Amino acid sequence: MFAKACEENELRKGKYEVAVVNRTLVLIVWPQDGQPRAFQGMCPHSNEPLADARFNGTVLTCAHHDWEFDGASGACIKGKPCTLAEYPLKIERGEVLIDTADITPCRVS
């Protein structure tokens, strides 16, 4: 079920926002050359929050162990092979809505 994550006007191209949707930490990433995407908010490697990650508009870098993820696909580009779980996202009437049901965040040991 879709739930409100934030207002659309809070999003900025080349940046990310942190939200909690249905008790799930979510990153709403807007890559420079793409559309807003919603990914799991915990690093698959260390299960540390990605809320303090660095994002250069293309690559999201975990602040804890420097694993890097493609901002458009969630694929790990530095670290063990994995992909951030992606949640369905839609924008309606100025609200960003995300559905976290039935999506399991990726974990890598």
CYANA upper distance limits for C-alpha pairs under 8 A (distance plus 0.5 A):
  1 MET  CA     99 ASP  CA      5.82
  1 MET  CA    100 THR  CA      7.90
  1 MET  CA    101 ALA  CA      6.99
  2 PHE  CA     97 LEU  CA      6.10
  2 PHE  CA     98 ILE  CA      5.52
  2 PHE  CA     99 ASP  CA      4.73
  2 PHE  CA    100 THR  CA      8.00
  3 ALA  CA     21 VAL  CA      7.05
  3 ALA  CA     22 ASN  CA      7.85
  3 ALA  CA     97 LEU  CA      5.65
  3 ALA  CA     98 ILE  CA      6.00
  3 ALA  CA     99 ASP  CA      6.81
  4 LYS  CA     21 VAL  CA      7.62
  4 LYS  CA     95 GLU  CA      7.02
  4 LYS  CA     96 VAL  CA      6.33
  4 LYS  CA     97 LEU  CA      4.97
  4 LYS  CA     98 ILE  CA      6.97
  5 ALA  CA     19 ALA  CA      6.16
  5 ALA  CA     20 VAL  CA      7.21
  5 ALA  CA     21 VAL  CA      6.38
  5 ALA  CA     95 GLU  CA      8.11
  5 ALA  CA     96 VAL  CA      6.11
  5 ALA  CA     97 LEU  CA      6.10
  5 ALA  CA     98 ILE  CA      6.86
  6 CYS  CA     10 GLU  CA      7.42
  6 CYS  CA     19 ALA  CA      7.61
  6 CYS  CA     95 GLU  CA      6.65
  6 CYS  CA     96 VAL  CA      5.90
  6 CYS  CA     97 LEU  CA      8.01
  7 GLU  CA     11 LEU  CA      8.13
  7 GLU  CA     94 GLY  CA      6.47
  7 GLU  CA     95 GLU  CA      5.07
  7 GLU  CA     96 VAL  CA      6.21
  8 GLU  CA     91 ILE  CA      7.60
  8 GLU  CA     94 GLY  CA      5.56
  8 GLU  CA     95 GLU  CA      5.67
  8 GLU  CA     96 VAL  CA      6.01
  9 ASN  CA     94 GLY  CA      7.77
 10 GLU  CA     17 GLU  CA      8.23
 11 LEU  CA     15 LYS  CA      7.87
 11 LEU  CA     16 TYR  CA      7.54
 11 LEU  CA     17 GLU  CA      7.26
 11 LEU  CA     30 TRP  CA      7.98
 12 ARG  CA     16 TYR  CA      7.66
 12 ARG  CA     30 TRP  CA      7.30
 13 LYS  CA     30 TRP  CA      5.64
 13 LYS  CA     31 PRO  CA      6.70
 13 LYS  CA     32 GLN  CA      6.19
 13 LYS  CA     57 GLY  CA      7.97
 14 GLY  CA     29 VAL  CA      8.25
 14 GLY  CA     30 TRP  CA      6.00
 14 GLY  CA     31 PRO  CA      5.46
 14 GLY  CA     32 GLN  CA      5.19
 14 GLY  CA     55 PHE  CA      8.06
 14 GLY  CA     56 ASN  CA      7.26
 14 GLY  CA     57 GLY  CA      4.35
 14 GLY  CA     58 THR  CA      7.70
 15 LYS  CA     29 VAL  CA      6.82
 15 LYS  CA     30 TRP  CA      6.29
 15 LYS  CA     31 PRO  CA      7.58
 15 LYS  CA     55 PHE  CA      7.05
 15 LYS  CA     56 ASN  CA      8.07
 15 LYS  CA     57 GLY  CA      6.60
 16 TYR  CA     27 LEU  CA      7.03
 16 TYR  CA     28 ILE  CA      5.88
 16 TYR  CA     29 VAL  CA      4.84
 16 TYR  CA     30 TRP  CA      6.51
 16 TYR  CA     55 PHE  CA      7.92
 17 GLU  CA     27 LEU  CA      6.29
 17 GLU  CA     28 ILE  CA      5.62
 17 GLU  CA     29 VAL  CA      7.14
 18 VAL  CA     25 LEU  CA      7.78
 18 VAL  CA     26 VAL  CA      6.41
 18 VAL  CA     27 LEU  CA      5.31
 18 VAL  CA     28 ILE  CA      6.81
 18 VAL  CA     41 GLY  CA      8.14
 18 VAL  CA     51 ALA  CA      6.57
 19 ALA  CA     25 LEU  CA      6.50
 19 ALA  CA     26 VAL  CA      5.73
 19 ALA  CA     27 LEU  CA      6.88
 19 ALA  CA     28 ILE  CA      7.97
 20 VAL  CA     24 THR  CA      5.73
 20 VAL  CA     25 LEU  CA      5.11
 20 VAL  CA     26 VAL  CA      6.37
 21 VAL  CA     25 LEU  CA      7.11
 21 VAL  CA     26 VAL  CA      7.44
 21 VAL  CA     98 ILE  CA      7.65
 21 VAL  CA     99 ASP  CA      8.43
 21 VAL  CA    100 THR  CA      7.61
 22 ASN  CA    100 THR  CA      7.55
 24 THR  CA     41 GLY  CA      8.28
 24 THR  CA    100 THR  CA      7.77
 25 LEU  CA     40 GLN  CA      7.03
 25 LEU  CA     41 GLY  CA      5.26
 25 LEU  CA     42 MET  CA      7.57
 25 LEU  CA     49 PRO  CA      8.48
 26 VAL  CA     38 ALA  CA      6.92
 26 VAL  CA     39 PHE  CA      6.25
 26 VAL  CA     40 GLN  CA      5.48
 26 VAL  CA     41 GLY  CA      4.84
 26 VAL  CA     42 MET  CA      8.46
 27 LEU  CA     38 ALA  CA      6.10
 27 LEU  CA     39 PHE  CA      5.73
 27 LEU  CA     40 GLN  CA      6.70
 27 LEU  CA     41 GLY  CA      5.67
 27 LEU  CA     50 LEU  CA      8.09
 27 LEU  CA     51 ALA  CA      7.76
 28 ILE  CA     36 PRO  CA      6.89
 28 ILE  CA     37 ARG  CA      6.05
 28 ILE  CA     38 ALA  CA      4.96
 28 ILE  CA     39 PHE  CA      6.97
 29 VAL  CA     36 PRO  CA      6.01
 29 VAL  CA     37 ARG  CA      5.77
 29 VAL  CA     38 ALA  CA      6.76
 29 VAL  CA     39 PHE  CA      7.97
 29 VAL  CA     71 GLY  CA      6.98
 29 VAL  CA     72 ALA  CA      8.47
 30 TRP  CA     34 GLY  CA      7.17
 30 TRP  CA     35 GLN  CA      6.24
 30 TRP  CA     36 PRO  CA      4.69
 30 TRP  CA     37 ARG  CA      6.77
 30 TRP  CA     57 GLY  CA      7.89
 30 TRP  CA     71 GLY  CA      7.84
 30 TRP  CA     72 ALA  CA      8.28
 31 PRO  CA     35 GLN  CA      7.11
 31 PRO  CA     36 PRO  CA      7.45
 31 PRO  CA     57 GLY  CA      5.56
 31 PRO  CA     58 THR  CA      5.98
 31 PRO  CA     71 GLY  CA      6.10
 31 PRO  CA     72 ALA  CA      6.41
 32 GLN  CA     57 GLY  CA      5.61
 32 GLN  CA     58 THR  CA      6.86
 33 ASP  CA     58 THR  CA      8.49
 34 GLY  CA     72 ALA  CA      7.04
 35 GLN  CA     72 ALA  CA      8.40
 36 PRO  CA     89 LEU  CA      8.47
 37 ARG  CA     72 ALA  CA      7.79
 37 ARG  CA     86 GLU  CA      7.88
 37 ARG  CA     87 TYR  CA      8.25
 37 ARG  CA     88 PRO  CA      8.48
 37 ARG  CA     89 LEU  CA      7.15
 38 ALA  CA     86 GLU  CA      6.14
 38 ALA  CA     87 TYR  CA      5.78
 38 ALA  CA     88 PRO  CA      7.39
 38 ALA  CA     89 LEU  CA      6.77
 38 ALA  CA     98 ILE  CA      7.84
 39 PHE  CA     74 GLY  CA      7.61
 39 PHE  CA     84 LEU  CA      6.53
 39 PHE  CA     85 ALA  CA      6.10
 39 PHE  CA     86 GLU  CA      4.91
 39 PHE  CA     87 TYR  CA      6.43
 40 GLN  CA     84 LEU  CA      6.53
 40 GLN  CA     85 ALA  CA      5.94
 40 GLN  CA     86 GLU  CA      6.90
 40 GLN  CA     87 TYR  CA      8.01
 40 GLN  CA    105 PRO  CA      6.45
 40 GLN  CA    106 CYS  CA      8.45
 41 GLY  CA     49 PRO  CA      6.34
 41 GLY  CA     50 LEU  CA      5.77
 41 GLY  CA     51 ALA  CA      7.15
 42 MET  CA     47 ASN  CA      5.74
 42 MET  CA     48 GLU  CA      5.92
 42 MET  CA     49 PRO  CA      4.92
 42 MET  CA     50 LEU  CA      5.85
 42 MET  CA    105 PRO  CA      8.38
 43 CYS  CA     47 ASN  CA      5.34
 43 CYS  CA     48 GLU  CA      5.90
 43 CYS  CA     49 PRO  CA      6.62
 43 CYS  CA     50 LEU  CA      6.42
 43 CYS  CA     62 CYS  CA      7.47
 43 CYS  CA     84 LEU  CA      8.46
 43 CYS  CA    107 ARG  CA      8.22
 44 PRO  CA     82 CYS  CA      8.28
 44 PRO  CA     84 LEU  CA      7.66
 44 PRO  CA    105 PRO  CA      8.09
 44 PRO  CA    106 CYS  CA      5.93
 44 PRO  CA    107 ARG  CA      4.69
 44 PRO  CA    108 VAL  CA      5.82
 45 HIS  CA     67 TRP  CA      8.49
 45 HIS  CA    107 ARG  CA      6.79
 45 HIS  CA    108 VAL  CA      5.63
 45 HIS  CA    109 SER  CA      6.65
 46 SER  CA     64 HIS  CA      8.40
 46 SER  CA     65 HIS  CA      8.41
 46 SER  CA    109 SER  CA      8.43
 47 ASN  CA    107 ARG  CA      7.92
 48 GLU  CA     64 HIS  CA      7.73
 50 LEU  CA     62 CYS  CA      6.42
 50 LEU  CA     63 ALA  CA      7.86
 52 ASP  CA     62 CYS  CA      7.99
 52 ASP  CA     63 ALA  CA      6.83
 53 ALA  CA     60 LEU  CA      6.98
 53 ALA  CA     61 THR  CA      5.91
 53 ALA  CA     62 CYS  CA      5.21
 53 ALA  CA     63 ALA  CA      5.52
 54 ARG  CA     60 LEU  CA      6.19
 54 ARG  CA     61 THR  CA      5.56
 54 ARG  CA     62 CYS  CA      7.20
 54 ARG  CA     63 ALA  CA      7.28
 55 PHE  CA     59 VAL  CA      6.13
 55 PHE  CA     60 LEU  CA      4.96
 55 PHE  CA     61 THR  CA      6.81
 56 ASN  CA     60 LEU  CA      7.44
 57 GLY  CA     71 GLY  CA      7.83
 58 THR  CA     70 ASP  CA      6.86
 58 THR  CA     71 GLY  CA      5.74
 58 THR  CA     72 ALA  CA      7.74
 59 VAL  CA     68 GLU  CA      6.90
 59 VAL  CA     69 PHE  CA      6.18
 59 VAL  CA     70 ASP  CA      5.47
 59 VAL  CA     71 GLY  CA      5.76
 60 LEU  CA     68 GLU  CA      6.08
 60 LEU  CA     69 PHE  CA      5.59
 60 LEU  CA     70 ASP  CA      6.87
 60 LEU  CA     71 GLY  CA      6.41
 61 THR  CA     66 ASP  CA      6.05
 61 THR  CA     67 TRP  CA      6.20
 61 THR  CA     68 GLU  CA      4.93
 61 THR  CA     69 PHE  CA      6.92
 62 CYS  CA     66 ASP  CA      5.39
 62 CYS  CA     67 TRP  CA      5.85
 62 CYS  CA     68 GLU  CA      6.89
 66 ASP  CA     78 LYS  CA      8.30
 67 TRP  CA     76 CYS  CA      7.79
 67 TRP  CA     77 ILE  CA      8.13
 67 TRP  CA     78 LYS  CA      5.67
 67 TRP  CA     79 GLY  CA      5.72
 68 GLU  CA     76 CYS  CA      6.25
 68 GLU  CA     77 ILE  CA      5.94
 68 GLU  CA     78 LYS  CA      5.33
 68 GLU  CA     79 GLY  CA      7.42
 69 PHE  CA     74 GLY  CA      5.93
 69 PHE  CA     75 ALA  CA      5.85
 69 PHE  CA     76 CYS  CA      4.82
 69 PHE  CA     77 ILE  CA      5.96
 69 PHE  CA     78 LYS  CA      7.58
 69 PHE  CA     83 THR  CA      8.28
 69 PHE  CA     84 LEU  CA      8.30
 70 ASP  CA     74 GLY  CA      5.50
 70 ASP  CA     75 ALA  CA      5.82
 70 ASP  CA     76 CYS  CA      6.92
 70 ASP  CA     77 ILE  CA      7.10
 71 GLY  CA     75 ALA  CA      8.49
 73 SER  CA     83 THR  CA      8.29
 74 GLY  CA     83 THR  CA      5.77
 74 GLY  CA     84 LEU  CA      5.30
 74 GLY  CA     85 ALA  CA      7.83
 74 GLY  CA     86 GLU  CA      7.97
 75 ALA  CA     81 PRO  CA      8.35
 75 ALA  CA     82 CYS  CA      6.70
 75 ALA  CA     83 THR  CA      4.68
 75 ALA  CA     84 LEU  CA      6.82
 76 CYS  CA     80 LYS  CA      7.58
 76 CYS  CA     81 PRO  CA      6.51
 76 CYS  CA     82 CYS  CA      6.00
 76 CYS  CA     83 THR  CA      6.08
 76 CYS  CA     84 LEU  CA      8.03
 77 ILE  CA     81 PRO  CA      8.22
 80 LYS  CA    108 VAL  CA      8.05
 82 CYS  CA    106 CYS  CA      7.84
 82 CYS  CA    108 VAL  CA      7.82
 83 THR  CA    106 CYS  CA      7.37
 84 LEU  CA    105 PRO  CA      7.47
 84 LEU  CA    106 CYS  CA      6.43
 85 ALA  CA    103 ILE  CA      7.62
 85 ALA  CA    104 THR  CA      7.36
 85 ALA  CA    105 PRO  CA      5.60
 85 ALA  CA    106 CYS  CA      6.26
 86 GLU  CA    103 ILE  CA      8.20
 87 TYR  CA     98 ILE  CA      6.98
 87 TYR  CA     99 ASP  CA      6.47
 87 TYR  CA    100 THR  CA      6.26
 87 TYR  CA    103 ILE  CA      7.37
 88 PRO  CA     98 ILE  CA      6.19
 88 PRO  CA     99 ASP  CA      5.95
 88 PRO  CA    100 THR  CA      7.93
 89 LEU  CA     96 VAL  CA      7.54
 89 LEU  CA     97 LEU  CA      6.16
 89 LEU  CA     98 ILE  CA      5.06
 89 LEU  CA     99 ASP  CA      7.21
 90 LYS  CA     96 VAL  CA      6.52
 90 LYS  CA     97 LEU  CA      5.79
 90 LYS  CA     98 ILE  CA      7.09
 91 ILE  CA     95 GLU  CA      6.03
 91 ILE  CA     96 VAL  CA      5.12
 91 ILE  CA     97 LEU  CA      6.45
 92 GLU  CA     96 VAL  CA      7.23
 92 GLU  CA     97 LEU  CA      7.93
